[in-house]
Amino acid sequence: MTTIYSTIDQLKSGINGTLTISGHNVSVNDPAKLRAAIIDDLIFTAVFSADPKAQSYARWLIRRTGAALGILSSSIHDLYMLMGKEKIGGFTVPAINIRGITYVSAQAVFRAALKGNVGPFIFEIARSEMGYTEQRPEEYTAAITAAAIKAGYTGPIFIQGDHFQISAKKFAEDPKKEVDTVRTLIHEAVQGGFYNIDIDSSTVVDLNKATIEEQQHNNYTIAAELTAEIRKIEPKGITISVGGEIGEVGKQNSTPEELRGFMTGYLKALAQQDSDLAGISKISIQTGTTHGGVPLPDGSIAEVKLDFNTLEKLSKIARAEFGLSGAVQHGASTLPDEAFDKFPKTGTAEVHLATGFQNMIYDSAAFPVDFRKRIVDYVHEKLADEKGAKDTDEQFVYKARKKAFGPFKKDMWHLPADVLQKIGGELEDKFSFLFGKLDVLNTRDILIQSIKPVDVPLAPPAADAAIASHEGEDYGEGE
């Protein structure tokens, strides 16, 4: 039976004998007991305790316990720089968005990674996902770290802010306010242990302008400004991996001219901030995919014609001309299985995977039928205004059910153990399959040689400290 502690004193009593707190650090006295039960109590307290102070303390305790075991949130920047120099390669790094039952789902990732001796893989969550899944950075990092502890994984873990996106509508209304909103989110994310951040200002590209430089101007200017902000606040000894984006996912395919136009402008704008600043390590492009896939009237997903030639061409340009790791593919989790081995063959640096795992959870034979009905009823009742005029019920539910992860988070985490075990096993099999297709099996040595994790000091939250609230914040668009 999992315990959710109501106070910090209860929490400290619960860990007595298993963990020892000394100032800003934690030592592990009983690793077996920690993995068997205590880490479950800590993460459930971190997510569900009624006391915000107990939540905050449990999150801190999980991160410092992870550090004591060699589990350190890290930046993938140095590995990507080696890819840019073509000193390593031949694989595509999977970036996995976890929207629901994060603790169980992340354990499945770690188990698959351990089984396959996998090196680089990323956990990520987008600006919009933080809203509808009710997972702020501090909580997400705690859940991923706890999952690593539970699974027996050690080494660097990569946690990424995906689609830290500028809302085109809000930017048009007040450019400074919208950029500052993303700036504030970056500060929260870095404090929460996100040392990989994808800036998405591609939403303000203006294709009505006459030249590529003019079209990309707002995009590269904002990307450079926010890169400089990241460099100001990144922890000592860590160069945060920053990504840029030139083509909004779901729009027209990217071109070499757009890549060169963005990078030329970006590098000039970044040098104006500070000529010594490290720039982006990768570039996201559009090749024909749509976030979540395109649902057909019966709720199935339309076949996507992804342009692998564009991926290959732009990845080569990114490496040869700008020293980047290559191009990044978004919206790929709903592609057919046979597509995934093409990513490493075309030199794709990173591929983002999200909706397919959401679908596996909801559509699992183990998922309780009555619970699924409650979610469908919720979507129809609470999200009815999001239904398109031409949407069938199946299309609408498919597109909107992602927004049930937040309201039903506690119910999902508390599903029966046998249900969670079956869903976790199905996810583990899928992650193992994808790791094989993306050629990251047996890359652990490459990871260890490329990344030197840094133990970033983290003070325990003061007992009387105010807990930051982000309730009601507008999270904008993004996967």
TAWOKA-V920311 format. One record per residue. RES is the residue in three letters. SS is DSSP state (helix for helix, strand for strand, loop for the rest). PSI is psi in degrees with one decimal (none if undefined). Layout:
res;ss;psi
RES;SS;PSI
RES;SS;PSI
//
This chain:
res;ss;psi
MET;loop;124.4
THR;loop;138.7
THR;loop;131.3
ILE;loop;113.2
TYR;loop;141.3
SER;loop;-18.6
THR;loop;164.3
ILE;helix;-38.3
ASP;helix;-42.2
GLN;helix;-41.9
LEU;helix;-47.8
LYS;helix;-38.0
SER;helix;-39.2
GLY;helix;-30.4
ILE;helix;-4.7
ASN;strand;127.6
GLY;loop;-24.0
THR;loop;-44.1
LEU;strand;147.9
THR;strand;127.1
ILE;strand;128.6
SER;strand;98.4
GLY;loop;-119.0
HIS;loop;3.1
ASN;strand;163.6
VAL;strand;140.1
SER;strand;149.4
VAL;strand;117.4
ASN;loop;-28.8
ASP;loop;82.0
PRO;helix;-37.2
ALA;helix;-45.0
LYS;helix;-37.2
LEU;helix;-49.8
ARG;helix;-30.2
ALA;helix;-37.3
ALA;helix;-43.3
ILE;helix;-39.7
ILE;helix;-31.2
ASP;helix;-45.6
ASP;helix;-40.6
LEU;helix;-44.9
ILE;helix;-35.1
PHE;helix;-34.4
THR;helix;-42.3
ALA;helix;-29.5
VAL;helix;-37.5
PHE;helix;-2.2
SER;loop;141.9
ALA;loop;-14.1
ASP;loop;110.9
PRO;helix;-31.2
LYS;helix;-38.6
ALA;helix;-39.1
GLN;helix;-51.7
SER;helix;-40.8
TYR;helix;-40.1
ALA;helix;-37.7
ARG;helix;-44.0
TRP;helix;-45.5
LEU;helix;-40.0
ILE;helix;-45.9
ARG;helix;-40.7
ARG;helix;-30.8
THR;helix;-42.7
GLY;helix;-44.7
ALA;helix;-39.5
ALA;helix;-27.1
LEU;loop;3.7
GLY;loop;18.8
ILE;strand;105.1
LEU;strand;126.1
SER;strand;131.4
SER;strand;168.6
SER;loop;140.6
ILE;loop;7.2
HIS;helix;-49.4
ASP;helix;-38.4
LEU;helix;-40.9
TYR;helix;-32.6
MET;helix;-35.6
LEU;helix;-35.8
MET;helix;-39.1
GLY;helix;-31.5
LYS;loop;0.2
GLU;loop;32.8
LYS;loop;-23.5
ILE;loop;162.3
GLY;loop;-165.1
GLY;loop;4.6
PHE;loop;162.8
THR;loop;128.5
VAL;strand;122.7
PRO;strand;132.7
ALA;strand;116.6
ILE;strand;116.6
ASN;strand;124.3
ILE;loop;113.9
ARG;loop;-29.0
GLY;loop;158.1
ILE;loop;58.4
THR;helix;-40.1
TYR;helix;-45.6
VAL;helix;-44.8
SER;helix;-43.6
ALA;helix;-35.3
GLN;helix;-38.8
ALA;helix;-39.5
VAL;helix;-48.1
PHE;helix;-39.8
ARG;helix;-42.8
ALA;helix;-38.3
ALA;helix;-42.3
LEU;helix;-42.4
LYS;helix;-36.6
GLY;helix;6.8
ASN;loop;43.9
VAL;loop;139.0
GLY;loop;-93.5
PRO;loop;128.8
PHE;strand;152.0
ILE;strand;140.9
PHE;strand;138.1
GLU;strand;162.9
ILE;strand;135.9
ALA;strand;162.8
ARG;helix;-46.9
SER;helix;-38.2
GLU;helix;-33.9
MET;helix;-33.0
GLY;helix;-59.6
TYR;helix;-13.7
THR;loop;-5.4
GLU;loop;53.9
GLN;loop;102.4
ARG;loop;163.8
PRO;helix;-44.9
GLU;helix;-41.1
GLU;helix;-42.4
TYR;helix;-44.8
THR;helix;-40.5
ALA;helix;-42.3
ALA;helix;-41.9
ILE;helix;-43.1
THR;helix;-43.1
ALA;helix;-40.0
ALA;helix;-39.2
ALA;helix;-43.0
ILE;helix;-47.6
LYS;helix;-39.2
ALA;helix;-9.9
GLY;loop;22.9
TYR;loop;141.9
THR;loop;158.6
GLY;strand;-172.2
PRO;strand;141.8
ILE;strand;142.0
PHE;strand;118.8
ILE;strand;128.3
GLN;strand;136.7
GLY;strand;107.4
ASP;strand;142.9
HIS;strand;59.4
PHE;strand;86.4
GLN;strand;140.7
ILE;loop;126.4
SER;loop;119.8
ALA;helix;-40.2
LYS;helix;-48.1
LYS;helix;-32.2
PHE;helix;-40.0
ALA;helix;-33.7
GLU;helix;-41.5
ASP;loop;90.0
PRO;helix;-47.0
LYS;helix;-43.0
LYS;helix;-42.3
GLU;helix;-41.7
VAL;helix;-39.3
ASP;helix;-31.9
THR;helix;-44.4
VAL;helix;-36.2
ARG;helix;-43.7
THR;helix;-41.0
LEU;helix;-39.7
ILE;helix;-44.3
HIS;helix;-45.1
GLU;helix;-41.7
ALA;helix;-45.2
VAL;helix;-42.6
GLN;helix;-32.3
GLY;loop;1.2
GLY;loop;14.9
PHE;loop;109.3
TYR;loop;20.6
ASN;strand;124.3
ILE;strand;126.9
ASP;strand;112.6
ILE;strand;124.7
ASP;strand;90.2
SER;loop;16.3
SER;helix;-18.2
THR;helix;-18.5
VAL;helix;13.1
VAL;loop;135.2
ASP;loop;98.2
LEU;loop;-5.4
ASN;loop;-12.9
LYS;loop;158.4
ALA;loop;-34.9
THR;loop;159.7
ILE;helix;-42.1
GLU;helix;-43.1
GLU;helix;-38.8
GLN;helix;-40.4
GLN;helix;-1.6
HIS;helix;-53.8
ASN;helix;-38.5
ASN;helix;-55.4
TYR;helix;-29.2
THR;helix;-46.1
ILE;helix;-42.6
ALA;helix;-41.1
ALA;helix;-42.8
GLU;helix;-44.1
LEU;helix;-29.4
THR;helix;-45.0
ALA;helix;-37.5
GLU;helix;-42.7
ILE;helix;-42.3
ARG;helix;-29.3
LYS;helix;-33.8
ILE;helix;-3.4
GLU;loop;144.5
PRO;loop;153.0
LYS;loop;131.1
GLY;loop;-2.9
ILE;loop;129.2
THR;loop;105.2
ILE;loop;134.8
SER;strand;122.0
VAL;strand;135.6
GLY;strand;147.9
GLY;strand;173.1
GLU;strand;134.8
ILE;loop;-17.7
GLY;loop;120.1
GLU;loop;131.7
VAL;loop;132.8
GLY;loop;-7.0
LYS;loop;-160.0
GLN;loop;154.5
ASN;loop;147.9
SER;loop;159.8
THR;loop;159.5
PRO;helix;-36.3
GLU;helix;-39.3
GLU;helix;-41.2
LEU;helix;-48.1
ARG;helix;-39.2
GLY;helix;-43.8
PHE;helix;-50.7
MET;helix;-39.5
THR;helix;-47.4
GLY;helix;-40.9
TYR;helix;-47.9
LEU;helix;-36.9
LYS;helix;-45.0
ALA;helix;-37.7
LEU;helix;-39.4
ALA;helix;-31.2
GLN;helix;-29.2
GLN;helix;-47.3
ASP;loop;121.9
SER;loop;-14.9
ASP;loop;2.0
LEU;loop;137.5
ALA;loop;139.6
GLY;loop;-157.9
ILE;loop;158.2
SER;loop;-3.7
LYS;strand;164.9
ILE;strand;124.3
SER;strand;137.8
ILE;strand;169.7
GLN;loop;131.9
THR;loop;8.9
GLY;loop;-5.0
THR;loop;165.9
THR;loop;138.9
HIS;loop;126.1
GLY;loop;-6.0
GLY;loop;172.2
VAL;loop;110.2
PRO;strand;136.8
LEU;loop;169.1
PRO;loop;-30.0
ASP;loop;3.5
GLY;loop;-8.5
SER;loop;170.7
ILE;strand;133.9
ALA;loop;147.4
GLU;loop;136.9
VAL;loop;133.4
LYS;loop;88.2
LEU;loop;136.1
ASP;loop;89.4
PHE;helix;-24.0
ASN;helix;-40.2
THR;helix;-42.7
LEU;helix;-46.2
GLU;helix;-45.4
LYS;helix;-46.9
LEU;helix;-30.3
SER;helix;-41.5
LYS;helix;-43.9
ILE;helix;-43.6
ALA;helix;-40.9
ARG;helix;-50.9
ALA;helix;-38.5
GLU;helix;-23.7
PHE;helix;-0.2
GLY;loop;17.2
LEU;loop;165.0
SER;loop;-25.3
GLY;loop;-165.5
ALA;strand;155.1
VAL;strand;134.7
GLN;strand;123.7
HIS;loop;165.7
GLY;loop;40.8
ALA;loop;-9.6
SER;loop;-19.5
THR;loop;10.7
LEU;loop;157.1
PRO;loop;151.5
ASP;helix;-36.4
GLU;helix;-8.1
ALA;helix;-24.0
PHE;loop;-29.7
ASP;helix;-7.1
LYS;helix;-21.9
PHE;helix;-52.4
PRO;helix;-31.3
LYS;helix;-26.8
THR;loop;4.7
GLY;loop;20.8
THR;loop;129.6
ALA;loop;-40.0
GLU;strand;144.6
VAL;strand;133.5
HIS;strand;132.4
LEU;strand;123.4
ALA;loop;-68.4
THR;helix;-34.3
GLY;helix;-35.7
PHE;helix;-36.5
GLN;helix;-46.2
ASN;helix;-38.7
MET;helix;-38.3
ILE;helix;-53.6
TYR;helix;-36.1
ASP;helix;3.0
SER;loop;141.0
ALA;loop;-21.5
ALA;loop;-18.5
PHE;loop;126.3
PRO;loop;132.3
VAL;helix;-42.4
ASP;helix;-34.1
PHE;helix;-42.1
ARG;helix;-40.4
LYS;helix;-39.8
ARG;helix;-39.2
ILE;helix;-44.0
VAL;helix;-42.5
ASP;helix;-40.6
TYR;helix;-45.1
VAL;helix;-45.6
HIS;helix;-35.2
GLU;helix;-45.9
LYS;helix;-21.7
LEU;loop;18.3
ALA;helix;-32.4
ASP;helix;-8.8
GLU;helix;-3.9
LYS;loop;126.7
GLY;loop;153.8
ALA;loop;-30.5
LYS;loop;2.9
ASP;loop;134.3
THR;loop;167.8
ASP;helix;-38.8
GLU;helix;-43.3
GLN;helix;-43.7
PHE;helix;-48.6
VAL;helix;-42.1
TYR;helix;-44.8
LYS;helix;-31.2
ALA;helix;-18.0
ARG;helix;-17.1
LYS;helix;-27.7
LYS;helix;4.0
ALA;helix;-12.5
PHE;helix;-38.1
GLY;helix;-57.8
PRO;helix;-29.4
PHE;loop;18.7
LYS;helix;-47.8
LYS;helix;-40.7
ASP;helix;-40.4
MET;helix;-43.5
TRP;helix;-26.1
HIS;loop;18.0
LEU;loop;154.7
PRO;loop;146.7
ALA;helix;-38.5
ASP;helix;-33.0
VAL;helix;-47.6
LEU;helix;-36.4
GLN;helix;-42.0
LYS;helix;-45.1
ILE;helix;-43.5
GLY;helix;-38.7
GLY;helix;-39.9
GLU;helix;-41.9
LEU;helix;-42.6
GLU;helix;-43.3
ASP;helix;-40.6
LYS;helix;-42.9
PHE;helix;-40.8
SER;helix;-42.4
PHE;helix;-47.5
LEU;helix;-39.3
PHE;helix;-38.9
GLY;helix;-46.7
LYS;helix;-34.9
LEU;loop;4.0
ASP;loop;36.1
VAL;loop;4.7
LEU;loop;140.8
ASN;loop;38.5
THR;loop;12.0
ARG;helix;-40.3
ASP;helix;-38.4
ILE;helix;-42.2
LEU;helix;-49.5
ILE;helix;-35.6
GLN;helix;-26.5
SER;helix;-31.9
ILE;loop;126.2
LYS;loop;98.8
PRO;loop;146.4
VAL;loop;130.8
ASP;loop;100.1
VAL;loop;123.0
PRO;loop;140.5
LEU;loop;111.7
ALA;loop;146.2
PRO;loop;146.9
PRO;loop;138.8
ALA;loop;143.6
ALA;loop;-29.1
ASP;loop;13.6
ALA;loop;144.1
ALA;loop;143.0
ILE;loop;124.6
ALA;loop;140.8
SER;loop;136.3
HIS;loop;18.6
GLU;loop;132.2
GLY;loop;-0.6
GLU;loop;143.1
ASP;loop;119.3
TYR;loop;-7.5
GLY;loop;-159.6
GLU;loop;170.7
GLY;loop;163.1
GLU;loop;none
//
